[in-house]
Amino acid sequence: MAEIIRITTQEDPPNATHWSTRDMAKIAGVSAATVGRIWKAHGLKPHLFRTFKVSRDPNFAEKLADRPCPREQQCR
């Protein structure tokens, strides 16, 4: 899960402007539904931004994991 968050927030996808669940699933070796659940649990929506800003902070994934889940959802 941390690797998916790191890649989403710190790397640009090959041949695209933002990550899609299918592209991330191929890279991470999980299903697109799993990627969608992880993004939802952490409030990540790269597909809704015209320009998704990639974080350069190497500790971003840990900081994101430490924040409370939105709307009191159970985070996995």
JOBELLIN-V906908 format. One record per residue. N is the residue number from 0. RES is the residue in one letter. SS is DSSP state (2 for helix, 1 for strand, 0 for the rest). NEAR is the number of other ideal C-beta (glycine too) atoms within 12 Angstrom. D_LAST is the distance of its C-alpha to the last C-alpha in Angstrom with 1 decimal. Layout:
n->[N;N]
res->[RES;RES]
ss->[SS;SS]
near->[NEAR;NEAR]
d_last->[D_LAST;D_LAST]
This chain:
n->[0;1;2;3;4;5;6;7;8;9;10;11;12;13;14;15;16;17;18;19;20;21;22;23;24;25;26;27;28;29;30;31;32;33;34;35;36;37;38;39;40;41;42;43;44;45;46;47;48;49;50;51;52;53;54;55;56;57;58;59;60;61;62;63;64;65;66;67;68;69;70;71;72;73;74;75]
res->[M;A;E;I;I;R;I;T;T;Q;E;D;P;P;N;A;T;H;W;S;T;R;D;M;A;K;I;A;G;V;S;A;A;T;V;G;R;I;W;K;A;H;G;L;K;P;H;L;F;R;T;F;K;V;S;R;D;P;N;F;A;E;K;L;A;D;R;P;C;P;R;E;Q;Q;C;R]
ss->[0;2;2;2;2;2;2;2;2;2;0;0;0;0;0;0;0;0;0;0;2;2;2;2;2;2;2;2;0;0;0;2;2;2;2;2;2;2;2;2;2;0;0;0;0;2;2;2;0;0;0;0;0;0;0;0;0;0;0;2;2;2;2;2;2;2;0;0;0;2;2;2;0;0;0;0]
near->[24;21;19;36;32;29;31;39;35;25;25;19;24;14;9;17;16;26;37;24;28;19;24;36;24;19;23;26;13;21;16;21;14;20;32;24;22;34;34;21;25;31;21;36;18;33;22;13;15;9;10;23;16;21;21;11;14;11;16;24;25;16;16;28;24;14;16;14;17;16;10;8;13;11;21;14]
d_last->[8.8;10.9;14.0;13.2;12.8;15.9;17.9;17.2;18.3;21.0;22.6;24.7;24.5;27.7;30.2;28.2;27.7;24.0;21.0;20.6;17.7;20.3;21.5;18.2;17.3;20.7;20.3;16.9;17.9;15.2;15.8;16.2;14.0;11.0;12.1;12.6;9.2;7.9;11.1;10.9;7.7;9.6;13.0;14.5;17.5;19.8;21.8;23.0;24.7;28.2;27.6;24.1;24.5;23.1;22.2;24.4;22.7;21.6;19.1;17.5;14.1;14.0;15.4;13.0;9.9;12.2;12.8;11.7;9.7;12.6;14.4;12.4;9.5;6.5;3.8;0.0]
